[in-house]
Amino acid sequence: MNARQAAKAASIRIEELENTGKKAAADIKTYNEVILGMIEGKSPCDWCEDQQECQREVKGKGCSEWWLRFPEPEAKDES
């Protein structure tokens, strides 16, 4: 691998790491929203990926099957 190939591979890896960092930061922010909501008496179900399909009796209280909702895809600006 020559220097040009190494630089290109490093650039791609850096971009991947930046994307991973952004996703992790968004997850952490959302988890903090869930925690603050629960402190305020809200249901963690509001942030659950399976909220619409949930058939559990504990709906509204949270459960061991809870998992954080995927973030909404960002609309690309066509400017």
PyMOL commands that set and color helices and strands:
alter all, ss='L'
color gray80, all
select helices_A, chain A and resi 3-39+44-47
alter helices_A, ss='H'
color red, helices_A
deselect
rebuild
show_as cartoon
